[in-house]
Amino acid sequence: MAELALTARLNPSAADARRGVVRLHPEALTALGLREWDGIALVGARRTAAVVGVAPSGTPAGVALLDDVTLSNAGLREDATVVVAPVTVYGAKQISVSGSVHATRTIPAATLRQALLGKVVTVGDTVSLLPRDLSPEISSAAASQALSRTFGIAWTTELLTVTATDPRGPVSVQPNTAVVWGAGVVAARDAADRALAGAPIPPGEASRGATEAAAFDGAAVAHGASNGRSAATRHTDPLITVKDLAGAHSQATKLAEWLSLALDEPELLKTLGATPHLGVLITGPAGVGKATLARAVTAPRRIVELDGPTIGAAESGTRLREVAEAVAEVCSGQGGILLITDIDALLPAQAEPVATLILDQLRGAVAEPSVALLATTAHPAGIDPRLRAPDLCDRELALALPTAAVRKSLLEQLLRRVPTAGLKLDEIAARTPGFVVSDLAAVCREAALRAASRASKEHSDPQLTQEDLLGALKVIRPLSRSGMDEPAIGSLGLDEVGDMVETKQALTETVLWPLRHPDSFARLGIDPPRGVLLYGPPGCGKTFLVRALASTGQLSVHTVKGAELMDKWVGSSERAVRELFQRARDSAPSLIFLDEVDALAPRRGQSGDSGVGDRVVAALLTELDGVEPLRDVVVLGATNRPELIDPALLRPGRLERLVFVPPPDSAARLEILRTAGRSVPLAADVDLAALARKLDGYSAADCVAMLREAALTAMRRDLDAADVTAADVAAARTVVRPSLDALQVESLRRYAETRGQPTGSEGRYL
């Protein structure tokens, strides 16, 4: 059998990260008699298998590109020699995997198989949950969405260990493969306990997927991830105490006071004519630490836990039986607290008949002396309204997204037992708007993986650095609350945007001043502007300006593009608007960006959509200047058709500042070309200044597209071309034509002139 000895190197491609794909030069594939996506055997310190793919151009023929997990499976370090050979891969009838406690309890077998589909594994291999696109028709999006729903943000970093396969030998996961959870949970739980107790994990274990996943699982559970039905009541102190609840001390104090009065001093309440029962609904974004708050405050007391999603997924009879058993346990003479996490999954707004029986059980528990009910939810609007009845959960505690100061405290808590060097947690906290504690835990874990890899290669003491955390931020993103949210911000600020003086000044006054100088507005007795409308021709940098603004102000951004809020079902669109603004309030300071706002809020009475558009406009107007004020929330709209927007949206108090973003002039086009050309090797005969003068009518996007086309032209001329010549640029100009419509530009200029706004061309930076 043919085999090759190649140099193993780390694959830099994010698309292949931890997906079990090995990239080889086409010549190596030919020598081995392999086709792309065949199975291959890898022999290093241990033998493993993977899927082979074609390496990107420029990769030497003697190099094999492996991701970090595959390197670990083969027992290799970077630049070591790996033997690659063809191998017969069988379709697996069944494989068993082990993982963290949290993964084992929350990820169903169907989702697990979907994530591992197409991967080639052997017993003892570490595999990630990151799926790969098998073909244009079989996308990984469904698996990613299912994992996000069931496991949260931690799925992107969870690592599993293959414990058994049927048949033996390298196997591939097929659509009919039975993927089951196998042995290893006890070891994972032990590793989690060690990590939470502060015991160091030996460097040799740092690369083992199950141990890493278990360590993070323990941290995630301690910081708010639900961990299923409690097998027994709990009396011991939690690993997270009340003083560790950064940003939630006031809520913890209030909850402790309620519990003390209801459970310890019921006679005092009866004397004052109040019933001593207690039911509390704890609300807040997913992963913010609602269950952690409840566990920390109730530490000295007897507690029984139910996991809402787990129980809610069962049949009606099973649901009722589980709840009845938990109620009987908490009411068994000693009293205690019944904690139900994510109760919206157990008692949704569209209730089934069994919900009435479940509510009766909970009502009976709350009526018992010395018994309290605590329930958590990230979707308070999605729970059965009967749960808020006076004889059930008559009180509510809300947890908001952590501020920058709270995020710094949380990072300090997460890293308090970790060896570090030169950390600037203020900078990390400022760059993580929209992150909750589970997201920050994922950042710390990714940074730890990077530090462990470096220590293993350099044979040095493990130490976490600022670069590790910054590198982790490029990988970890906050758990998306909705498909419309983009909480992450860019790295380019307004100061780096060329020219556009009037535009930047208007945005600074409207968005940044209220956040940075609220005392000045209060001293002068005025309310800050509520919103801004950016309008101008397509491709002139409106969306880019919003990114730069969010980066400068360190804002959480909530984006709606076009008519995404539109829904044919009555009331759904209005609810989506309310939820959008509520998320923005929770994550303040924040920015709501309504891209293509003309499609979202057209003039009322002129559409044929059964009134959906009119209702969305009405909901937007209500949220912008309704009874509940917007504090530290600014709304930005962008459009190239301002005349189509409902006029009521543009009056003072709403999108009151209209800012014209004109097409670039010659000087601005030169800046755009210089910036876009930084990464393009331009030949000496390319005169960007002369080129900018010739590109009249080109938008900023057109200029960037032209340089990209010029580079492609150079590749067509010679795949090994070292630079882009003036001839390539000239050829690109014949392909990329100006997209600006002269009539539309002139119409927008007239629109700006009617409002007394400057209409001269300004440069911009892309």
C-alpha positions in Angstrom: 0.0 0.0 0.0 1.4 3.4 -0.9 2.3 5.8 1.9 4.0 9.1 2.2 6.0 10.7 5.0 5.0 14.4 5.2 5.6 17.3 7.5 2.6 18.0 9.7 1.7 21.7 10.0 -1.3 23.4 11.6 -4.0 24.3 9.2 -4.6 28.1 9.5 -8.1 27.9 7.8 -11.0 28.7 10.1 -13.3 26.8 7.8 -11.4 23.6 8.6 -10.8 24.2 12.3 -11.4 21.1 14.4 -13.4 19.4 11.7 -11.1 16.4 11.1 -10.1 17.4 7.5 -6.4 16.9 6.4 -5.3 19.0 3.4 -2.7 17.5 1.0 -1.1 18.8 -2.1 -2.7 17.5 -5.4 0.5 15.7 -6.2 0.4 13.9 -2.9 -3.2 12.8 -3.5 -2.2 11.5 -6.9 0.8 9.6 -5.5 -1.5 8.0 -2.9 -4.2 7.2 -5.4 -6.8 9.2 -3.4 -9.7 11.5 -4.3 -10.9 14.4 -2.3 -13.0 13.4 0.7 -11.5 9.8 0.8 -10.5 8.4 4.2 -6.8 8.4 5.1 -4.7 6.8 7.9 -2.3 9.1 9.9 0.5 7.5 11.8 2.4 9.6 14.4 2.8 8.7 18.1 -0.6 7.0 17.6 -2.6 5.9 14.7 -5.8 7.7 13.7 -7.9 8.4 10.6 -9.4 11.5 9.0 -10.9 12.9 5.8 -8.5 14.2 3.1 -9.0 17.4 1.1 -7.0 19.4 -1.4 -4.6 21.9 0.1 -4.8 25.6 -0.9 -2.5 26.8 -3.6 0.9 27.7 -2.4 1.1 24.7 0.0 4.3 22.7 -0.5 3.9 19.2 -1.8 5.6 17.7 1.2 3.3 19.3 3.8 0.1 18.0 5.4 -2.2 20.6 6.9 -3.9 19.3 10.1 -6.1 21.0 12.6 -5.1 21.0 16.2 -7.5 18.2 17.2 -6.2 15.9 14.4 -2.6 16.7 15.4 -3.5 15.7 19.0 -5.2 12.5 17.8 -2.1 11.5 15.9 0.1 12.4 18.9 2.0 15.0 16.8 3.4 18.4 17.3 3.7 21.0 14.5 6.5 20.3 12.0 6.8 16.7 13.1 6.7 13.9 10.5 3.4 12.1 9.8 3.0 9.0 7.7 -0.1 9.3 5.5 -1.6 6.2 3.7 -4.9 5.2 2.1 -7.3 3.3 4.4 -10.5 1.4 4.1 -13.3 3.2 5.9 -16.5 1.5 6.8 -19.9 3.1 7.4 -20.5 2.9 11.1 -23.5 1.0 12.4 -23.0 2.5 15.9 -20.4 4.7 17.6 -20.4 5.7 21.3 -18.8 8.9 22.5 -18.1 10.5 25.9 -18.2 14.1 26.8 -18.9 16.6 29.5 -21.8 16.1 31.9 -23.7 19.1 30.4 -23.3 17.8 26.9 -24.4 14.3 27.8 -27.5 15.6 29.4 -28.5 18.3 26.9 -27.5 17.1 23.4 -29.9 14.5 21.9 -28.6 11.6 19.9 -30.1 12.9 16.6 -28.4 16.3 17.0 -25.1 14.5 17.9 -25.2 12.4 14.8 -26.0 15.5 12.7 -22.9 17.3 14.0 -20.6 14.3 13.4 -22.0 13.4 10.0 -19.3 12.6 7.4 -16.4 12.5 10.0 -13.9 9.6 10.0 -13.0 8.4 13.5 -11.2 5.7 15.4 -11.6 4.6 19.0 -9.8 7.0 21.3 -10.0 10.0 18.9 -11.1 13.4 20.1 -13.8 15.0 17.9 -15.4 18.4 18.0 -19.1 19.2 17.4 -18.2 21.6 14.6 -20.0 20.1 11.6 -18.7 20.3 8.0 -20.6 21.0 4.8 -20.7 17.7 3.0 -22.1 19.2 -0.2 -24.0 22.3 -1.4 -27.2 20.3 -0.7 -26.2 19.1 2.8 -25.4 22.2 4.9 -24.1 22.3 8.4 -26.4 25.2 9.3 -29.2 22.9 10.6 -26.7 21.1 13.0 -25.3 24.4 14.2 -28.7 25.8 15.0 -29.8 22.7 16.8 -26.7 22.7 18.9 -27.1 26.4 19.8 -30.7 25.7 20.9 -29.8 22.7 23.1 -26.3 23.4 24.4 -25.7 27.2 24.0 -22.5 28.8 23.0 -20.4 26.1 24.6 -21.1 23.7 21.7 -18.4 25.5 19.6 -15.7 24.5 22.0 -17.0 21.2 23.3 -14.8 18.2 22.5 -15.8 14.5 22.7 -13.9 11.2 22.9 -14.8 8.2 20.7 -15.1 5.2 23.1 -16.3 2.5 20.8 -17.2 1.8 17.1 -19.1 -0.9 15.3 -17.4 -2.2 13.2 -13.9 -1.8 14.5 -11.4 0.2 12.7 -11.8 3.6 11.0 -15.5 4.3 10.4 -17.4 7.2 9.0 -20.6 8.6 10.6 -23.5 8.0 8.2 -27.1 9.3 8.3 -28.2 5.8 9.6 -25.4 5.5 12.2 -26.6 5.2 15.8 -24.5 7.7 17.8 -24.9 7.2 21.5 -23.4 8.6 24.7 -21.0 6.0 26.1 -18.6 5.8 29.0 -16.5 8.7 30.3 -19.1 10.8 32.1 -17.8 9.9 35.5 -14.2 10.9 34.5 -15.6 14.1 33.0 -17.4 14.9 36.2 -14.3 14.3 38.2 -12.3 16.6 36.0 -15.0 19.3 36.3 -14.9 19.0 40.1 -11.1 19.3 40.0 -11.3 22.4 37.8 -13.9 24.1 40.0 -12.0 23.3 43.2 -9.0 25.1 41.8 -6.9 21.9 41.3 -4.5 22.3 38.4 -5.0 20.0 35.4 -1.8 18.3 34.4 -0.3 19.7 31.1 -0.6 16.3 29.6 -4.3 16.3 30.0 -4.8 19.7 28.4 -5.1 18.3 24.9 -7.6 15.6 25.9 -11.0 16.6 24.6 -13.1 15.0 27.3 -11.1 16.5 30.1 -11.1 20.0 28.6 -14.9 19.8 27.9 -15.6 18.5 31.4 -13.6 21.3 33.0 -15.5 23.9 31.0 -18.8 22.1 31.7 -18.3 22.5 35.4 -17.6 26.2 35.0 -20.6 26.6 32.8 -22.9 24.8 35.3 -21.5 26.9 38.1 -22.1 30.1 36.2 -25.7 29.4 35.2 -26.1 26.5 32.8 -28.9 24.2 33.8 -27.8 20.6 34.7 -31.1 18.6 34.6 -33.2 17.1 37.3 -31.4 16.9 40.7 -31.1 13.2 41.7 -31.3 14.2 45.3 -32.0 17.3 47.4 -29.0 19.6 48.0 -27.9 20.9 51.3 -24.2 21.8 50.7 -22.9 25.2 49.8 -22.6 26.0 46.1 -19.2 26.6 44.4 -20.4 30.1 43.6 -21.4 32.2 46.6 -23.4 35.3 46.8 -20.4 37.5 47.0 -19.2 36.0 43.7 -22.3 37.2 41.9 -20.8 40.2 40.1 -23.5 42.7 39.0 -26.4 40.8 40.8 -25.8 41.7 44.4 -29.0 43.8 44.7 -31.1 41.0 43.1 -29.5 38.5 45.5 -30.2 40.6 48.5 -33.8 41.1 47.5 -34.3 37.3 46.9 -32.6 36.4 50.2 -35.0 38.9 52.0 -38.1 37.4 50.4 -37.0 33.8 51.3 -36.2 34.8 54.8 -39.6 36.4 55.4 -41.6 33.7 53.7 -39.8 30.6 55.1 -38.3 31.8 58.4 -40.8 34.4 59.6 -44.2 33.5 58.2 -46.0 34.6 61.4 -44.8 38.2 60.8 -46.4 38.2 57.4 -49.6 36.7 58.7 -49.8 39.3 61.5 -49.7 42.0 58.8 -52.4 40.3 56.8 -50.2 38.9 54.0 -49.9 35.3 52.9 -46.5 33.8 53.5 -46.3 31.9 50.3 -43.5 32.8 47.8 -43.2 32.3 44.1 -40.5 34.2 42.2 -39.9 34.3 38.4 -36.2 35.2 37.6 -35.8 36.6 34.1 -32.9 37.7 32.0 -31.0 36.8 28.8 -29.8 33.3 28.3 -26.5 32.5 30.1 -26.6 35.5 32.3 -26.7 33.4 35.5 -30.3 33.1 36.6 -30.0 29.6 38.0 -26.6 30.5 39.6 -28.3 33.3 41.4 -31.0 31.0 42.7 -28.5 28.3 43.8 -26.2 30.8 45.5 -28.9 32.5 47.5 -30.6 29.2 48.5 -27.3 27.6 49.5 -28.1 26.8 53.2 -31.6 25.5 52.3 -33.0 22.2 51.0 -33.5 22.5 47.2 -35.0 20.3 44.5 -34.3 21.2 40.9 -36.2 20.5 37.6 -34.8 21.3 34.2 -37.6 22.7 32.1 -36.3 21.8 28.6 -35.6 18.2 29.7 -39.0 17.7 31.3 -40.8 19.7 28.6 -39.5 17.4 25.9 -41.2 14.4 27.4 -44.7 13.1 26.9 -47.6 14.7 28.8 -47.8 11.9 31.3 -44.1 11.9 32.0 -44.1 15.7 32.5 -46.8 15.5 35.0 -45.2 12.6 36.9 -41.8 14.3 37.1 -43.4 17.5 38.4 -45.5 15.6 40.9 -42.5 13.7 42.2 -40.5 16.9 42.7 -43.4 18.6 44.5 -43.8 15.5 46.8 -40.1 15.6 47.5 -40.0 19.3 48.4 -43.2 19.0 50.5 -42.1 15.9 52.4 -42.3 17.5 55.8 -39.0 19.4 56.0 -39.9 22.1 53.4 -37.5 23.6 51.0 -37.3 25.2 47.6 -38.4 24.0 44.2 -36.2 25.5 41.4 -37.4 25.1 37.8 -34.9 26.3 35.2 -36.1 27.6 31.8 -39.8 27.1 32.8 -40.9 28.5 29.4 -40.0 25.1 27.9 -42.2 23.3 30.5 -45.1 25.8 30.5 -45.1 27.6 27.1 -47.6 30.4 26.2 -49.4 28.0 23.9 -50.3 25.6 26.7 -51.4 22.0 26.4 -54.1 20.6 28.6 -51.5 19.0 30.9 -50.3 22.5 31.7 -53.4 23.0 33.9 -52.5 19.9 35.9 -48.9 21.0 36.2 -49.9 24.4 37.5 -52.2 22.8 40.0 -49.2 20.8 41.3 -47.1 23.9 41.6 -49.9 25.8 43.2 -50.2 23.1 45.8 -46.5 23.3 46.5 -46.5 27.0 47.0 -49.4 26.8 49.4 -47.5 24.5 51.7 -45.8 26.1 54.7 -42.0 26.4 54.4 -42.0 25.8 50.6 -41.0 28.4 47.9 -41.0 28.2 44.1 -38.3 29.7 42.0 -38.5 29.6 38.2 -36.1 31.0 35.6 -36.7 32.0 32.0 -35.0 33.9 29.2 -38.3 34.4 27.4 -40.8 35.9 29.9 -43.2 36.7 27.1 -43.3 33.0 26.1 -44.5 31.5 29.3 -48.1 30.5 30.3 -49.6 33.7 31.7 -51.3 31.7 34.5 -47.9 31.2 36.0 -47.9 34.9 37.1 -51.1 34.4 39.1 -51.1 35.8 42.7 -51.1 32.3 44.1 -48.0 31.2 42.0 -45.2 33.5 40.9 -46.4 36.8 42.1 -42.9 38.4 42.2 -40.3 38.9 39.5 -36.5 39.5 39.5 -34.8 40.7 36.3 -31.1 40.2 35.5 -29.6 42.5 32.8 -26.7 41.9 30.5 -23.4 42.6 32.4 -21.9 46.0 31.9 -18.2 46.5 31.1 -17.3 46.8 34.9 -19.3 43.7 35.6 -17.7 41.8 32.8 -14.3 42.7 34.2 -15.3 41.3 37.6 -16.6 38.1 36.0 -13.3 37.7 34.1 -11.5 38.1 37.4 -13.6 35.4 39.0 -13.2 33.0 36.1 -9.4 33.5 36.1 -8.7 33.8 39.8 -7.0 30.4 40.0 -5.3 30.5 36.6 -1.6 31.5 36.2 -1.6 34.7 34.1 0.9 37.3 32.9 0.2 40.9 31.7 -3.6 40.7 31.5 -5.5 43.9 30.8 -9.0 42.8 31.7 -10.4 46.3 31.2 -9.6 46.0 27.5 -11.2 42.6 27.2 -14.3 43.8 29.1 -14.6 46.8 26.8 -14.4 44.6 23.7 -17.1 42.1 24.8 -20.4 44.0 24.8 -23.3 41.6 24.7 -21.3 38.8 26.4 -22.9 37.0 29.3 -21.0 34.9 31.9 -21.2 31.7 29.9 -19.8 33.5 26.8 -16.9 34.9 29.0 -16.3 31.3 30.3 -16.0 30.1 26.7 -13.5 32.9 26.0 -11.4 31.9 29.0 -11.5 28.3 27.9 -10.5 29.0 24.3 -7.7 31.2 25.6 -6.6 28.3 27.9 -6.4 26.0 24.9 -4.2 28.4 23.1 -1.9 28.8 26.2 -1.8 25.0 26.7 -0.8 24.5 23.1 2.0 27.1 23.3 3.3 25.6 26.6 3.3 22.1 25.1 5.3 23.2 22.1 7.7 25.3 24.0 8.0 23.0 27.0 7.4 26.0 29.3 5.2 26.6 32.3 1.5 27.2 31.4 0.6 30.8 31.6 -2.4 32.7 30.2 -1.5 36.0 28.4 -3.4 39.0 26.9 -2.7 37.7 23.4 -4.5 34.4 24.3 -7.6 36.3 25.3 -7.5 38.5 22.3 -7.1 35.5 20.0 -10.0 33.8 21.7 -12.2 36.8 21.0 -11.7 36.2 17.3 -13.2 32.8 17.6 -15.8 33.1 20.3 -18.9 35.1 19.7 -21.7 35.8 22.1 -24.7 33.4 22.0 -27.1 34.9 19.4 -30.4 35.9 21.0 -31.9 36.1 17.6 -30.9 35.9 13.9 -31.2 39.7 13.8 -28.6 40.3 16.6 -25.0 41.2 15.8 -23.6 42.0 19.3 -20.0 41.9 18.2 -18.3 45.1 17.2 -15.5 45.9 14.8 -12.0 47.2 15.4 -12.2 50.3 13.2 -13.3 53.6 14.9 -14.7 56.8 13.6 -11.4 58.6 13.9 -10.0 56.2 11.2 -12.8 57.1 8.8 -11.4 59.6 6.3 -13.0 63.0 5.8 -16.8 62.9 6.2 -16.5 65.7 8.8 -20.2 66.7 8.9 -21.4 63.1 8.9 -19.1 62.0 11.8 -19.9 65.1 13.8 -23.7 64.4 13.5 -23.2 60.8 14.6 -20.9 61.9 17.5 -23.4 64.4 18.8 -26.4 62.0 18.5 -24.9 58.8 19.6 -21.7 59.3 21.6 -22.3 62.5 23.5 -25.4 61.2 25.4 -23.4 58.2 26.5 -20.2 60.0 27.4 -21.6 63.3 28.7 -25.0 62.6 30.2 -24.4 65.3 32.9 -24.2 68.0 30.2 -27.6 67.1 28.8 -29.0 67.0 32.4 -27.4 70.4 33.2 -28.9 72.0 30.1 -32.3 70.4 30.8 -32.7 68.6 27.4 -33.2 65.0 26.3 -30.6 63.6 24.0 -31.5 62.9 20.3 -33.3 59.6 19.9 -32.2 58.5 16.4 -30.4 59.2 13.1 -31.3 58.4 9.5 -28.3 57.9 7.2 -29.3 58.2 3.5 -27.3 58.2 0.3 -26.6 56.2 -2.8 -25.9 52.5 -2.5 -22.3 51.5 -1.8 -21.2 54.8 -0.2 -20.4 53.5 3.3 -23.6 53.9 5.4 -23.4 50.5 7.0 -19.6 50.8 7.4 -20.1 54.1 9.3 -22.4 52.3 11.7 -19.8 49.6 12.4 -17.2 52.3 13.1 -19.6 54.1 15.4 -20.3 51.0 17.4 -16.6 50.3 17.7 -15.8 53.8 18.9 -18.6 53.8 21.5 -18.1 50.1 22.5 -21.8 49.5 21.8 -23.8 46.3 21.5 -25.4 46.4 18.1 -28.8 44.9 17.2 -29.3 44.8 13.5 -32.5 44.4 11.4 -32.0 44.2 7.7 -34.9 45.1 5.3 -38.2 43.6 6.2 -37.0 40.9 8.6 -39.5 41.8 11.2 -42.4 41.2 8.8 -44.5 38.2 9.6 -47.8 37.1 8.1 -49.2 36.0 11.5 -51.2 38.6 13.3 -49.3 40.1 16.2 -46.0 38.4 15.4 -44.3 41.4 13.7 -45.3 43.7 16.6 -44.0 41.3 19.1 -40.7 41.1 17.2 -40.4 44.9 17.4 -41.0 44.9 21.1 -38.5 42.1 21.7 -35.9 43.9 19.6 -36.2 47.1 21.7 -36.3 45.1 24.9 -33.0 43.3 24.0 -31.5 46.7 23.3 -32.6 48.0 26.7 -31.2 44.9 28.4 -27.8 45.3 26.7 -27.5 49.1 27.0 -25.5 51.1 25.9 -26.6 49.7 22.6 -27.4 50.6 19.0 -30.4 49.5 17.0 -29.5 49.6 13.3 -32.4 49.5 10.9 -30.8 48.7 7.6 -32.9 49.4 4.5 -35.5 51.1 6.7 -37.6 52.1 3.7 -38.6 48.4 3.4 -39.3 48.1 7.1 -41.3 51.3 7.6 -42.9 52.4 4.3 -45.6 55.1 4.1 -48.7 53.7 5.8 -51.9 53.0 3.8 -50.0 52.3 0.5 -49.2 48.6 0.9 -51.1 45.5 0.1 -49.8 43.3 2.9 -53.0 43.1 5.0 -51.8 45.9 7.2 -48.6 44.2 8.4 -46.4 47.1 7.3 -48.7 49.6 9.0 -48.6 47.7 12.2 -44.8 47.5 12.2 -44.6 51.2 11.7 -47.0 51.8 14.5 -45.0 49.5 16.8 -41.7 51.3 15.9 -43.3 54.7 16.7 -44.6 53.4 20.0 -41.2 52.1 21.0 -39.3 55.2 19.9 -41.2 57.6 22.0 -43.7 55.5 23.9 -44.4 55.4 27.7 -41.3 53.3 28.4 -38.3 55.6 27.6 -35.2 54.5 25.8 -32.2 55.0 28.0 -28.7 54.6 26.6 -30.3 53.2 23.4 -29.9 55.0 20.0 -31.7 54.0 16.8 -30.0 54.4 13.4 -31.7 53.9 10.1 -30.0 53.6 6.7 -31.7 53.9 3.3 -31.2 55.0 -0.3 -34.9 55.9 -0.7 -35.7 58.4 2.2 -38.8 59.6 0.4 -40.5 56.2 0.8 -40.2 56.2 4.6 -43.3 57.1 6.7 -43.0 60.8 7.6 -44.1 60.1 11.2 -40.8 58.2 11.7 -38.7 61.3 10.8 -40.2 63.9 13.1 -38.3 65.1 16.2 -38.1 62.6 19.0 -37.7 59.7 16.5 -35.2 59.5 13.6 -34.8 63.3 14.0 -31.3 63.7 12.5 -31.1 63.2 8.8 -27.5 62.8 7.5 -26.7 62.7 3.8 -23.8 60.4 2.8 -22.8 61.5 -0.7 -20.8 59.5 -3.2 -17.0 59.9 -3.0 -15.2 62.6 -4.9 -11.7 62.1 -6.4 -9.8 62.6 -3.2 -12.1 60.2 -1.3 -11.7 57.6 -4.1 -8.0 57.9 -3.8 -8.2 57.2 0.0 -10.5 54.2 -0.7 -8.1 52.8 -3.3 -5.1 53.2 -1.0 -6.8 51.5 1.9 -8.2 48.6 -0.2 -4.8 48.3 -2.0 -2.8 47.8 1.2 -3.2 44.0 0.9 -2.8 44.0 -2.9 0.7 43.9 -4.4 0.4 46.7 -6.9 3.1 47.1 -9.5 5.1 50.3 -9.8 3.2 51.3 -13.0 -0.2 51.6 -11.1 -0.9 55.3 -10.5 -3.7 55.3 -7.9 -4.1 59.1 -8.0 -4.7 59.1 -11.8 -7.0 56.1 -11.4 -9.1 57.9 -8.8 -9.6 60.8 -11.1 -10.9 58.5 -13.8 -13.4 56.7 -11.6 -16.1 59.4 -11.6 -19.4 57.8 -10.8 -17.9 54.9 -8.9 -19.1 54.2 -5.3 -16.8 53.1 -2.5 -17.9 49.5 -3.1 -17.2 49.8 -6.8 -13.6 51.0 -6.1 -13.0 48.0 -3.8 -14.6 45.6 -6.3 -12.4 47.0 -9.1 -9.2 46.2 -7.2 -10.5 42.7 -6.4 -11.3 42.1 -10.1 -7.8 43.4 -11.0 -6.2 40.8 -8.7 -8.4 38.1 -10.3 -7.3 39.3 -13.8 -3.6 38.9 -12.7 -4.4 35.4 -11.6 -6.0 34.6 -14.9 -2.9 35.9 -16.6 -0.6 33.9 -14.4 -1.5 31.8 -11.3 2.0 32.6 -10.0 1.7 36.3 -10.6 3.6 38.3 -8.0 1.8 41.7 -8.5 -1.1 43.5 -10.2 -0.1 45.6 -13.1 -1.7 48.7 -14.7 -2.9 46.5 -17.6 -4.7 44.3 -15.0 -6.4 47.4 -13.6 -7.4 48.6 -17.0 -8.9 45.2 -17.8 -10.8 45.3 -14.5 -12.3 48.7 -15.4 -13.9 47.2 -18.4 -15.6 44.6 -16.2 -16.5 46.6 -13.1 -18.7 49.5 -14.2 -19.9 52.3 -12.0 -23.1 51.4 -10.1 -24.2 54.9 -9.1 -27.3 56.1 -10.8 -26.9 59.7 -11.7 -30.7 60.4 -11.5 -30.9 58.8 -8.0 -27.8 60.7 -6.8 -29.3 64.0 -8.0 -32.6 63.1 -6.4 -30.9 62.5 -3.1 -29.0 65.7 -3.3 -32.2 67.7 -3.9 -33.7 65.9 -0.9 -30.7 66.9 1.2 -30.9 70.5 0.0 -34.5 70.8 1.1 -33.3 70.2 4.6 -30.4 72.5 4.4 -27.7 69.8 4.6 -24.3 69.9 2.9 -24.3 67.9 -0.3 -20.7 68.2 -1.4 -18.8 65.0 -2.0 -16.8 63.7 1.0 -14.1 61.0 1.2 -14.6 57.9 3.2 -12.4 55.1 4.5 -13.1 51.5 3.7 
